[in-house]
């Protein structure tokens, strides 16, 4: 079987990790995350793993090393992966998509309302600064340079999932997409 490579794009707390975790558990998929590169660097330089630090680091790295730096890391990780299904989490830019499309990559856009996303963000507390964030702070972060273009990716996606419903509804939609891609 040829590798199935699904890129997952969506705004903060839209359900990217939930989708990825389900694919890992059910399909033994491998998850690659654009943010992991940034988290690894922040950890190595002993800086807090905050969304602001990741956004700043991403901007600086791309300015210095080129806009395709993170996509190149993911591209090579895909090529070196042995798994049949790969979920690329956190796709944010058209140049990333163009590079990854050369590997047969399909883009899935997952969306939810700002209110639903905010509640999920507070509940999961993935970053150290998420737990006490106000809705206004959440909205401001959603307008950061690294976040603002994400909504545009819906227009170039191969699949769109509305994730305002239940987990079972999300899982059913993922199953349908993976079944289709296996054909």
Secondary structure, 3 states (H helix, E strand, C coil): CCCEEEEEECCCCCCHHHHHHHHHHHHCCEEEEHHHHHHHHHHHCCCCCCHHHHHHHHHHHHHHHCCCHHHHHHHHHHHHCCCCEEEEECCCCHHHHHHHHCCCCEEEEEECCHHHHHHHHHHHCCCCCCCCCCHHHHHHHCCCCCCCCHHHHHHHCCEEEECCCCHHHHHHHHHHHHHHHHC
